[in-house]
Amino acid sequence: MLYSAAANAIASQPLTTMQISEVAMEGLRLYPNPAGDFVYIKLPDAVALPVQIWIYSAMGQKLLSVTMHQHVQQVSLKGIGKGVYYIQSENGAQRNLAKLLKM
């Protein structure tokens, strides 16, 4: 299940690629995207820290976990191959999901 802060609801059906792109990314920003060996993750200033970040493969495998103690943080992608990945952030009950392309 995925909590969508924008819809204030819980989606009980599995997410498809189209549904993931429709999930609100209120404040979670990734740049550059597409990325190379690193990506910057930016959170809005109003978000309370720390925030837990996970990077998942397109198959749903958790590849990396990062705890953000700043509102902008550089994350290394050197051990991750080219492809499509999903970045999930969690701060208490609020979760966001963003799509990342690694070149």
The first five atom37 places (N, CA, C, CB, O) and aatype in JSON, in Angstrom:
{
  "aatype": [12, 10, 18, 15, 0, 0, 0, 2, 0, 9, 0, 15, 5, 14, 10, 16, 16, 12, 5, 9, 15, 6, 19, 0, 12, 6, 7, 10, 1, 10, 18, 14, 2, 14, 0, 7, 3, 13, 19, 18, 9, 11, 10, 14, 3, 0, 19, 0, 10, 14, 19, 5, 9, 17, 9, 18, 15, 0, 12, 7, 5, 11, 10, 10, 15, 19, 16, 12, 8, 5, 8, 19, 5, 5, 19, 15, 10, 11, 7, 9, 7, 11, 7, 19, 18, 18, 9, 5, 15, 6, 2, 7, 0, 5, 1, 2, 10, 0, 11, 10, 10, 11, 12],
  "atom_mask": [
    [1, 1, 1, 1, 1],
    [1, 1, 1, 1, 1],
    [1, 1, 1, 1, 1],
    [1, 1, 1, 1, 1],
    [1, 1, 1, 1, 1],
    [1, 1, 1, 1, 1],
    [1, 1, 1, 1, 1],
    [1, 1, 1, 1, 1],
    [1, 1, 1, 1, 1],
    [1, 1, 1, 1, 1],
    [1, 1, 1, 1, 1],
    [1, 1, 1, 1, 1],
    [1, 1, 1, 1, 1],
    [1, 1, 1, 1, 1],
    [1, 1, 1, 1, 1],
    [1, 1, 1, 1, 1],
    [1, 1, 1, 1, 1],
    [1, 1, 1, 1, 1],
    [1, 1, 1, 1, 1],
    [1, 1, 1, 1, 1],
    [1, 1, 1, 1, 1],
    [1, 1, 1, 1, 1],
    [1, 1, 1, 1, 1],
    [1, 1, 1, 1, 1],
    [1, 1, 1, 1, 1],
    [1, 1, 1, 1, 1],
    [1, 1, 1, 0, 1],
    [1, 1, 1, 1, 1],
    [1, 1, 1, 1, 1],
    [1, 1, 1, 1, 1],
    [1, 1, 1, 1, 1],
    [1, 1, 1, 1, 1],
    [1, 1, 1, 1, 1],
    [1, 1, 1, 1, 1],
    [1, 1, 1, 1, 1],
    [1, 1, 1, 0, 1],
    [1, 1, 1, 1, 1],
    [1, 1, 1, 1, 1],
    [1, 1, 1, 1, 1],
    [1, 1, 1, 1, 1],
    [1, 1, 1, 1, 1],
    [1, 1, 1, 1, 1],
    [1, 1, 1, 1, 1],
    [1, 1, 1, 1, 1],
    [1, 1, 1, 1, 1],
    [1, 1, 1, 1, 1],
    [1, 1, 1, 1, 1],
    [1, 1, 1, 1, 1],
    [1, 1, 1, 1, 1],
    [1, 1, 1, 1, 1],
    [1, 1, 1, 1, 1],
    [1, 1, 1, 1, 1],
    [1, 1, 1, 1, 1],
    [1, 1, 1, 1, 1],
    [1, 1, 1, 1, 1],
    [1, 1, 1, 1, 1],
    [1, 1, 1, 1, 1],
    [1, 1, 1, 1, 1],
    [1, 1, 1, 1, 1],
    [1, 1, 1, 0, 1],
    [1, 1, 1, 1, 1],
    [1, 1, 1, 1, 1],
    [1, 1, 1, 1, 1],
    [1, 1, 1, 1, 1],
    [1, 1, 1, 1, 1],
    [1, 1, 1, 1, 1],
    [1, 1, 1, 1, 1],
    [1, 1, 1, 1, 1],
    [1, 1, 1, 1, 1],
    [1, 1, 1, 1, 1],
    [1, 1, 1, 1, 1],
    [1, 1, 1, 1, 1],
    [1, 1, 1, 1, 1],
    [1, 1, 1, 1, 1],
    [1, 1, 1, 1, 1],
    [1, 1, 1, 1, 1],
    [1, 1, 1, 1, 1],
    [1, 1, 1, 1, 1],
    [1, 1, 1, 0, 1],
    [1, 1, 1, 1, 1],
    [1, 1, 1, 0, 1],
    [1, 1, 1, 1, 1],
    [1, 1, 1, 0, 1],
    [1, 1, 1, 1, 1],
    [1, 1, 1, 1, 1],
    [1, 1, 1, 1, 1],
    [1, 1, 1, 1, 1],
    [1, 1, 1, 1, 1],
    [1, 1, 1, 1, 1],
    [1, 1, 1, 1, 1],
    [1, 1, 1, 1, 1],
    [1, 1, 1, 0, 1],
    [1, 1, 1, 1, 1],
    [1, 1, 1, 1, 1],
    [1, 1, 1, 1, 1],
    [1, 1, 1, 1, 1],
    [1, 1, 1, 1, 1],
    [1, 1, 1, 1, 1],
    [1, 1, 1, 1, 1],
    [1, 1, 1, 1, 1],
    [1, 1, 1, 1, 1],
    [1, 1, 1, 1, 1],
    [1, 1, 1, 1, 1]
  ],
  "atom_positions": [
    [[0.84, -1.18, 0.0], [0.0, 0.0, 0.0], [0.88, 1.24, 0.0], [-0.95, 0.0, 1.21], [1.99, 1.23, 0.53]],
    [[0.39, 2.29, -0.59], [1.14, 3.53, -0.67], [0.26, 4.66, -0.19], [1.64, 3.8, -2.11], [-0.89, 4.8, -0.63]],
    [[0.78, 5.47, 0.71], [0.05, 6.63, 1.2], [0.37, 7.8, 0.3], [0.39, 6.95, 2.68], [1.54, 8.11, 0.07]],
    [[-0.64, 8.45, -0.2], [-0.47, 9.63, -1.03], [-0.95, 10.84, -0.26], [-1.24, 9.49, -2.37], [-2.14, 10.99, -0.01]],
    [[-0.02, 11.71, 0.12], [-0.38, 12.89, 0.89], [-1.32, 13.79, 0.1], [0.88, 13.67, 1.3], [-2.21, 14.42, 0.67]],
    [[-1.14, 13.85, -1.22], [-1.97, 14.73, -2.04], [-3.41, 14.22, -2.1], [-1.4, 14.83, -3.46], [-4.35, 15.02, -2.07]],
    [[-3.58, 12.93, -2.17], [-4.93, 12.37, -2.26], [-5.5, 12.06, -0.89], [-4.92, 11.1, -3.11], [-6.69, 11.77, -0.76]],
    [[-4.65, 12.13, 0.16], [-5.07, 11.82, 1.52], [-5.74, 10.45, 1.59], [-6.01, 12.89, 2.05], [-6.76, 10.28, 2.27]],
    [[-5.18, 9.49, 0.9], [-5.79, 8.17, 0.83], [-4.72, 7.11, 0.75], [-6.74, 8.07, -0.37], [-3.55, 7.4, 0.5]],
    [[-5.13, 5.89, 0.96], [-4.23, 4.76, 0.83], [-4.67, 3.96, -0.38], [-4.23, 3.88, 2.13], [-5.82, 3.55, -0.48]],
    [[-3.74, 3.74, -1.31], [-4.03, 2.94, -2.5], [-3.84, 1.48, -2.14], [-3.13, 3.36, -3.71], [-2.75, 1.09, -1.73]],
    [[-4.87, 0.68, -2.28], [-4.78, -0.71, -1.88], [-4.41, -1.62, -3.03], [-6.08, -1.15, -1.29], [-4.18, -2.81, -2.81]],
    [[-4.36, -1.11, -4.25], [-3.99, -1.93, -5.4], [-2.53, -1.68, -5.73], [-4.9, -1.62, -6.61], [-2.01, -0.6, -5.46]],
    [[-1.87, -2.68, -6.33], [-0.46, -2.48, -6.71], [-0.32, -1.3, -7.67], [0.11, -3.76, -7.36], [-1.21, -1.03, -8.48]],
    [[0.8, -0.6, -7.56], [1.04, 0.54, -8.42], [1.55, 0.1, -9.78], [2.04, 1.5, -7.77], [2.39, -0.8, -9.87]],
    [[1.06, 0.71, -10.82], [1.6, 0.51, -12.15], [2.52, 1.68, -12.45], [0.47, 0.37, -13.22], [2.54, 2.65, -11.69]],
    [[3.26, 1.6, -13.52], [4.16, 2.69, -13.88], [3.39, 4.0, -14.03], [4.91, 2.36, -15.18], [3.86, 5.04, -13.59]],
    [[2.21, 3.94, -14.65], [1.42, 5.15, -14.83], [0.98, 5.71, -13.49], [0.21, 4.85, -15.71], [1.02, 6.93, -13.3]],
    [[0.56, 4.86, -12.56], [0.12, 5.34, -11.26], [1.27, 5.98, -10.5], [-0.48, 4.2, -10.45], [1.07, 6.99, -9.82]],
    [[2.46, 5.42, -10.58], [3.6, 5.98, -9.87], [3.87, 7.4, -10.35], [4.84, 5.1, -10.04], [4.16, 8.28, -9.55]],
    [[3.79, 7.62, -11.66], [4.07, 8.96, -12.17], [2.99, 9.96, -11.75], [4.18, 8.92, -13.69], [3.21, 11.16, -11.81]],
    [[1.82, 9.46, -11.34], [0.74, 10.35, -10.93], [0.77, 10.67, -9.44], [-0.57, 9.73, -11.28], [0.04, 11.56, -9.0]],
    [[1.59, 9.98, -8.66], [1.68, 10.25, -7.23], [2.3, 11.62, -7.03], [2.51, 9.14, -6.49], [3.31, 11.94, -7.66]],
    [[1.72, 12.42, -6.18], [2.21, 13.78, -5.95], [3.6, 13.76, -5.35], [1.25, 14.55, -5.03], [3.86, 13.01, -4.4]],
    [[4.48, 14.56, -5.87], [5.85, 14.66, -5.38], [6.0, 15.96, -4.63], [6.87, 14.56, -6.55], [6.98, 16.68, -4.84]],
    [[5.07, 16.27, -3.77], [5.09, 17.55, -3.07], [6.4, 17.74, -2.32], [3.91, 17.65, -2.11], [6.58, 17.21, -1.22]],
    [[7.3, 18.48, -2.92], [8.52, 18.84, -2.24], [9.71, 17.96, -2.49], [0.0, 0.0, 0.0], [10.84, 18.44, -2.36]],
    [[9.54, 16.7, -2.84], [10.67, 15.82, -3.08], [11.2, 16.09, -4.48], [10.27, 14.31, -2.92], [10.5, 15.85, -5.46]],
    [[12.43, 16.59, -4.57], [13.03, 16.95, -5.85], [14.33, 16.17, -6.04], [13.28, 18.47, -5.95], [15.12, 16.03, -5.11]],
    [[14.53, 15.68, -7.26], [15.75, 14.95, -7.61], [16.42, 15.69, -8.76], [15.44, 13.45, -8.01], [15.76, 16.05, -9.74]],
    [[17.72, 15.93, -8.65], [18.45, 16.56, -9.76], [19.91, 16.18, -9.69], [18.28, 18.09, -9.73], [20.44, 16.04, -8.58]],
    [[20.6, 16.01, -10.8], [20.0, 15.97, -12.14], [19.2, 14.69, -12.32], [21.09, 16.08, -13.23], [19.48, 13.68, -11.67]],
    [[18.23, 14.73, -13.18], [17.42, 13.55, -13.48], [17.09, 13.6, -14.96], [16.11, 13.51, -12.61], [16.23, 14.38, -15.36]],
    [[17.75, 12.8, -15.78], [18.53, 11.61, -15.48], [19.84, 11.94, -14.77], [18.81, 10.85, -16.75], [20.41, 13.02, -14.93]],
    [[20.29, 10.98, -13.98], [21.48, 11.15, -13.15], [22.63, 10.29, -13.68], [21.17, 10.78, -11.68], [22.43, 9.37, -14.48]],
    [[23.81, 10.62, -13.21], [25.01, 9.83, -13.51], [25.42, 9.07, -12.27], [0.0, 0.0, 0.0], [24.7, 8.17, -11.82]],
    [[26.59, 9.42, -11.71], [27.1, 8.73, -10.53], [26.56, 9.28, -9.22], [28.6, 8.8, -10.52], [26.84, 8.73, -8.15]],
    [[25.79, 10.36, -9.29], [25.22, 10.92, -8.06], [23.91, 11.62, -8.39], [26.2, 11.89, -7.37], [23.64, 11.95, -9.54]],
    [[23.11, 11.84, -7.36], [21.87, 12.61, -7.49], [21.75, 13.45, -6.23], [20.61, 11.68, -7.69], [22.13, 13.02, -5.14]],
    [[21.21, 14.65, -6.38], [20.88, 15.47, -5.23], [19.41, 15.25, -4.91], [21.18, 16.98, -5.5], [18.57, 15.26, -5.8]],
    [[19.12, 15.06, -3.65], [17.74, 14.95, -3.18], [17.46, 16.19, -2.36], [17.5, 13.63, -2.35], [18.18, 16.49, -1.4]],
    [[16.4, 16.91, -2.74], [16.05, 18.15, -2.05], [14.65, 18.02, -1.45], [16.12, 19.35, -3.01], [13.7, 17.61, -2.11]],
    [[14.56, 18.38, -0.19], [13.29, 18.4, 0.54], [12.91, 19.85, 0.81], [13.39, 17.59, 1.87], [13.78, 20.7, 0.91]],
    [[11.61, 20.14, 0.94], [11.22, 21.5, 1.27], [11.71, 21.89, 2.67], [9.69, 21.66, 1.18], [11.87, 21.03, 3.53]],
    [[11.94, 23.17, 2.88], [12.44, 23.65, 4.17], [11.5, 23.34, 5.33], [12.67, 25.14, 4.11], [11.95, 23.22, 6.47]],
    [[10.21, 23.2, 5.06], [9.23, 22.96, 6.11], [9.25, 21.53, 6.64], [7.86, 23.28, 5.59], [8.64, 21.26, 7.67]],
    [[9.93, 20.61, 5.96], [9.97, 19.21, 6.37], [10.89, 19.05, 7.57], [10.43, 18.3, 5.21], [12.03, 19.52, 7.57]],
    [[10.38, 18.38, 8.6], [11.19, 18.12, 9.8], [12.18, 17.0, 9.51], [10.28, 17.74, 11.01], [11.84, 15.98, 8.91]],
    [[13.4, 17.2, 9.95], [14.46, 16.21, 9.76], [14.62, 15.37, 11.02], [15.8, 16.89, 9.4], [14.23, 15.84, 12.09]],
    [[15.16, 14.19, 10.95], [15.68, 13.5, 9.77], [14.56, 12.86, 8.94], [16.68, 12.44, 10.19], [13.45, 12.63, 9.43]],
    [[14.89, 12.57, 7.67], [13.98, 11.91, 6.74], [14.69, 10.68, 6.2], [13.53, 12.87, 5.56], [15.86, 10.75, 5.82]],
    [[14.01, 9.56, 6.18], [14.57, 8.32, 5.66], [14.27, 8.24, 4.16], [13.99, 7.07, 6.4], [13.15, 8.48, 3.73]],
    [[15.3, 7.89, 3.38], [15.2, 7.75, 1.93], [15.61, 6.34, 1.55], [16.08, 8.81, 1.19], [16.6, 5.81, 2.04]],
    [[14.81, 5.73, 0.66], [15.16, 4.41, 0.12], [15.18, 4.49, -1.39], [14.16, 3.31, 0.6], [14.38, 5.21, -1.98]],
    [[16.1, 3.77, -2.02], [16.15, 3.66, -3.48], [15.82, 2.21, -3.83], [17.56, 4.08, -4.06], [16.44, 1.27, -3.33]],
    [[14.8, 2.06, -4.7], [14.33, 0.74, -5.13], [14.55, 0.56, -6.62], [12.84, 0.55, -4.78], [14.47, 1.52, -7.39]],
    [[14.82, -0.68, -7.02], [14.89, -1.01, -8.45], [13.47, -1.03, -9.0], [15.6, -2.38, -8.69], [12.5, -0.97, -8.24]],
    [[13.35, -1.12, -10.32], [12.04, -1.22, -10.96], [11.32, -2.5, -10.55], [12.19, -1.16, -12.49], [10.1, -2.59, -10.68]],
    [[12.06, -3.49, -10.06], [11.48, -4.75, -9.61], [11.08, -4.71, -8.14], [12.46, -5.9, -9.85], [10.54, -5.68, -7.61]],
    [[11.34, -3.59, -7.47], [10.95, -3.43, -6.08], [12.01, -3.83, -5.07], [0.0, 0.0, 0.0], [11.73, -3.85, -3.87]],
    [[13.22, -4.14, -5.52], [14.31, -4.52, -4.63], [14.92, -3.27, -4.0], [15.38, -5.33, -5.38], [15.3, -2.33, -4.7]],
    [[15.03, -3.26, -2.66], [15.65, -2.13, -1.96], [17.16, -2.19, -2.19], [15.32, -2.16, -0.43], [17.81, -3.18, -1.86]],
    [[17.71, -1.12, -2.76], [19.13, -1.07, -3.1], [19.95, -0.22, -2.15], [19.3, -0.57, -4.49], [21.13, -0.5, -1.92]],
    [[19.33, 0.82, -1.61], [20.08, 1.77, -0.8], [19.16, 2.44, 0.19], [20.76, 2.82, -1.7], [17.99, 2.7, -0.1]],
    [[19.68, 2.73, 1.36], [18.94, 3.44, 2.4], [19.81, 4.59, 2.89], [18.53, 2.49, 3.57], [20.99, 4.4, 3.19]],
    [[19.22, 5.78, 2.98], [19.96, 6.97, 3.39], [19.1, 7.74, 4.38], [20.34, 7.87, 2.17], [17.89, 7.89, 4.18]],
    [[19.71, 8.23, 5.46], [19.02, 9.12, 6.38], [19.48, 10.54, 6.09], [19.28, 8.73, 7.87], [20.67, 10.85, 6.19]],
    [[18.54, 11.39, 5.72], [18.87, 12.78, 5.42], [18.8, 13.62, 6.68], [17.93, 13.34, 4.34], [17.78, 13.63, 7.37]],
    [[19.89, 14.33, 6.99], [19.95, 15.24, 8.13], [20.03, 16.69, 7.66], [21.16, 14.9, 9.01], [20.16, 17.61, 8.47]],
    [[19.94, 16.88, 6.33], [19.93, 18.21, 5.71], [18.82, 18.23, 4.68], [21.33, 18.55, 5.07], [18.36, 17.17, 4.24]],
    [[18.39, 19.4, 4.28], [17.31, 19.5, 3.31], [17.78, 19.24, 1.87], [16.66, 20.86, 3.39], [16.95, 18.96, 1.0]],
    [[19.08, 19.32, 1.63], [19.66, 18.94, 0.34], [20.82, 18.02, 0.62], [20.11, 20.2, -0.49], [21.69, 18.33, 1.43]],
    [[20.83, 16.88, -0.05], [21.9, 15.92, 0.19], [22.27, 15.23, -1.11], [21.48, 14.88, 1.26], [21.4, 14.84, -1.89]],
    [[23.58, 15.07, -1.33], [24.07, 14.34, -2.49], [24.14, 12.87, -2.13], [25.47, 14.88, -2.94], [24.63, 12.5, -1.06]],
    [[23.63, 12.01, -3.03], [23.64, 10.56, -2.81], [24.4, 9.91, -3.96], [22.18, 9.99, -2.7], [24.11, 10.18, -5.13]],
    [[25.36, 9.07, -3.64], [26.14, 8.37, -4.65], [25.34, 7.22, -5.26], [27.46, 7.84, -4.05], [24.68, 6.46, -4.55]],
    [[25.41, 7.11, -6.57], [24.75, 6.02, -7.29], [25.79, 5.13, -7.98], [23.76, 6.58, -8.33], [25.44, 4.37, -8.89]],
    [[27.05, 5.21, -7.56], [28.15, 4.51, -8.23], [27.97, 2.99, -8.27], [29.45, 4.84, -7.55], [28.39, 2.35, -9.24]],
    [[27.37, 2.39, -7.26], [27.2, 0.94, -7.24], [25.93, 0.46, -7.9], [0.0, 0.0, 0.0], [25.6, -0.72, -7.84]],
    [[25.21, 1.37, -8.53], [23.92, 1.04, -9.13], [24.03, 1.17, -10.65], [22.79, 1.98, -8.58], [24.55, 2.16, -11.15]],
    [[23.56, 0.17, -11.38], [23.62, 0.17, -12.84], [22.64, 1.14, -13.47], [0.0, 0.0, 0.0], [21.81, 1.73, -12.78]],
    [[22.74, 1.3, -14.77], [21.83, 2.16, -15.53], [20.43, 1.58, -15.47], [22.3, 2.31, -17.0], [20.25, 0.36, -15.48]],
    [[19.42, 2.46, -15.41], [18.04, 1.99, -15.41], [17.11, 2.96, -14.71], [0.0, 0.0, 0.0], [17.46, 4.11, -14.42]],
    [[15.9, 2.47, -14.45], [14.85, 3.25, -13.79], [14.79, 2.82, -12.33], [13.46, 3.07, -14.49], [14.78, 1.62, -12.02]],
    [[14.74, 3.8, -11.44], [14.7, 3.53, -10.0], [13.63, 4.4, -9.37], [16.08, 3.8, -9.33], [13.19, 5.39, -9.95]],
    [[13.22, 4.03, -8.18], [12.21, 4.78, -7.44], [12.78, 5.19, -6.11], [10.92, 3.96, -7.26], [13.36, 4.38, -5.39]],
    [[12.61, 6.46, -5.78], [13.09, 7.03, -4.53], [11.87, 7.23, -3.64], [13.87, 8.39, -4.75], [10.92, 7.91, -4.02]],
    [[11.91, 6.64, -2.46], [10.82, 6.81, -1.5], [11.37, 7.54, -0.29], [10.18, 5.43, -1.09], [12.43, 7.21, 0.23]],
    [[10.62, 8.55, 0.16], [11.01, 9.26, 1.38], [9.93, 9.06, 2.41], [11.25, 10.77, 1.11], [8.75, 8.93, 2.09]],
    [[10.34, 9.04, 3.67], [9.38, 8.88, 4.76], [9.79, 9.74, 5.93], [9.26, 7.4, 5.2], [10.94, 9.74, 6.38]],
    [[8.81, 10.48, 6.42], [9.0, 11.32, 7.59], [7.74, 11.14, 8.43], [9.24, 12.85, 7.2], [6.75, 11.83, 8.22]],
    [[7.77, 10.23, 9.37], [6.58, 9.93, 10.16], [5.53, 9.28, 9.28], [0.0, 0.0, 0.0], [5.78, 8.24, 8.69]],
    [[4.35, 9.89, 9.19], [3.26, 9.33, 8.4], [3.28, 9.8, 6.95], [1.93, 9.68, 9.03], [2.51, 9.29, 6.14]],
    [[4.14, 10.74, 6.59], [4.17, 11.27, 5.23], [5.19, 10.52, 4.38], [4.5, 12.77, 5.24], [6.36, 10.39, 4.76]],
    [[4.73, 10.02, 3.24], [5.61, 9.33, 2.3], [5.48, 9.96, 0.92], [5.28, 7.81, 2.23], [4.4, 10.39, 0.52]],
    [[6.6, 10.03, 0.22], [6.62, 10.53, -1.15], [7.39, 9.55, -2.01], [7.23, 11.95, -1.23], [8.28, 8.84, -1.52]],
    [[7.07, 9.52, -3.28], [7.71, 8.63, -4.22], [8.1, 9.41, -5.46], [6.79, 7.44, -4.58], [7.3, 10.19, -5.98]],
    [[9.32, 9.21, -5.94], [9.79, 9.89, -7.14], [10.5, 8.89, -8.03], [10.73, 11.08, -6.78], [11.07, 7.91, -7.55]],
    [[10.47, 9.15, -9.32], [11.1, 8.28, -10.3], [12.45, 8.87, -10.7], [10.19, 8.09, -11.55], [12.57, 10.08, -10.92]],
    [[13.47, 8.02, -10.79], [14.82, 8.45, -11.14], [15.33, 7.6, -12.29], [15.76, 8.36, -9.93], [15.16, 6.38, -12.29]],
    [[15.95, 8.24, -13.26], [16.59, 7.54, -14.37], [18.09, 7.69, -14.22], [16.1, 8.08, -15.74], [18.6, 8.81, -14.14]],
    [[18.81, 6.56, -14.19], [20.27, 6.61, -14.12], [20.83, 6.25, -15.48], [20.81, 5.64, -13.02], [20.49, 5.22, -16.06]],
    [[21.69, 7.13, -15.98], [22.31, 6.93, -17.29], [23.71, 6.4, -17.14], [22.33, 8.24, -18.09], [24.4, 6.17, -18.13]]
  ]
}
